[in-house]
Amino acid sequence: MSEKQERLTMPGEGPTDEDLRQDAELTRQELAATVAALADKVDVKARAHDKAEEVKARVHDKAEQLRERGDELAEKLPEPVRPVVTTATRRPLIPVAALLAIVLVLRRIGKRRAKKS
């Protein structure tokens, strides 16, 4: 019962036992709902888990969108380039690792040049 029930007595009269019982039951239900809401707020582990699942679902959806977009773009590329792009969209770790290796080599070359100067 979410709405307060009508009193069984007329205005100006004192509450009957039934009025008091209904009021007590309504108060119990409201208190139970409040306690449940507070328990949910205090349960940090469950809230963190829910948030992690939400973020995980969003990341998964975004990755799928990007994969589809990559497939669309790969179809527009010349035939010799398609396998490279397909690999890059399906296994992004490979081009990221190659880029990281290039950056590290360039940094090392830059440091050596700086030492010679």
Secondary structure, DSSP 8 states (H G I E B T S, - for coil): --S----SS-TTS---HHHHHHHHHHHHHHHHHHHHHHHHHH-HHHHHHHHHHHHHHHHHHHHHHHHHHHHHHHHHS-TTTHHHHHHHHH-THHHHHHHHHHHHHHHHHHHHHHHH-
